[in-house]
Amino acid sequence: MTNDPAFWLCVSNADYEASLEPRKVYEGLPDSDAQKLGMIRVIDESGEDYLFPVSLFHPIALPHDVAVAVHRLAV
């Protein structure tokens, strides 16, 4: 799981309108059990992590300095 994408772009909030914002970047957490179920674990703006269907997201790669800055914003 160490090669899992660290960041995910929300491409749909179908059935999760109150929880997800399309076009927003979410930081992901490795979760092999969730992956087996077709889900991913992402951290929201409150700092809490939740499971969502992977079909609602697209993995993205950020330049290292941008990834560090985004991660620091969540801490």
C-alpha positions as CSV (number, residue, x, y, z in Angstrom):
1,M,0.0,0.0,0.0
2,T,3.0,2.4,0.2
3,N,2.5,3.3,-3.5
4,D,-1.1,4.4,-3.0
5,P,-1.8,7.8,-4.3
6,A,-1.5,10.4,-1.5
7,F,-3.9,12.9,-3.2
8,W,-7.3,12.4,-4.9
9,L,-9.3,14.8,-7.0
10,C,-13.1,14.5,-6.3
11,V,-14.8,14.1,-9.7
12,S,-18.3,13.5,-8.4
13,N,-20.2,13.9,-5.2
14,A,-23.2,11.7,-6.3
15,D,-25.0,10.5,-3.1
16,Y,-22.5,12.5,-1.0
17,E,-23.4,16.1,-1.8
18,A,-23.1,17.2,1.9
19,S,-19.7,15.5,2.3
20,L,-17.7,16.0,-0.9
21,E,-16.9,18.9,-3.2
22,P,-16.3,18.2,-6.8
23,R,-12.9,19.6,-8.1
24,K,-11.5,19.6,-4.6
25,V,-8.3,17.8,-3.8
26,Y,-8.4,15.4,-0.8
27,E,-5.5,13.7,1.0
28,G,-5.8,9.9,1.1
29,L,-4.7,7.4,3.7
30,P,-3.6,3.9,3.0
31,D,-6.4,1.3,3.8
32,S,-6.0,-2.1,2.3
33,D,-9.4,-3.3,3.7
34,A,-11.2,-0.3,2.1
35,Q,-9.3,-0.9,-1.2
36,K,-10.7,-4.5,-1.3
37,L,-14.2,-3.0,-1.1
38,G,-13.6,-0.5,-3.9
39,M,-13.4,2.4,-1.4
40,I,-10.7,4.9,-0.4
41,R,-10.1,6.7,2.8
42,V,-9.8,10.5,2.5
43,I,-9.3,13.3,5.0
44,D,-11.8,16.1,5.0
45,E,-11.3,19.7,6.0
46,S,-12.1,18.9,9.7
47,G,-9.1,16.5,9.8
48,E,-11.3,13.4,10.0
49,D,-11.0,10.6,7.6
50,Y,-13.9,8.8,5.9
51,L,-14.5,6.1,3.3
52,F,-15.9,6.8,-0.1
53,P,-16.3,4.9,-3.3
54,V,-13.1,5.2,-5.4
55,S,-15.2,5.9,-8.4
56,L,-15.9,9.4,-7.1
57,F,-12.2,10.3,-7.3
58,H,-9.2,10.4,-9.6
59,P,-5.7,9.9,-8.2
60,I,-3.4,12.8,-8.8
61,A,0.3,13.4,-8.4
62,L,1.4,16.7,-7.0
63,P,5.0,18.1,-7.1
64,H,6.7,17.3,-3.9
65,D,6.8,20.9,-2.6
66,V,3.0,21.3,-3.3
67,A,2.2,18.0,-1.6
68,V,4.1,19.0,1.5
69,A,2.3,22.4,1.5
70,V,-1.1,20.8,1.1
71,H,-0.3,18.2,3.9
72,R,0.8,21.0,6.2
73,L,-2.5,22.8,5.7
74,A,-4.3,19.8,7.1
75,V,-2.2,19.5,10.2
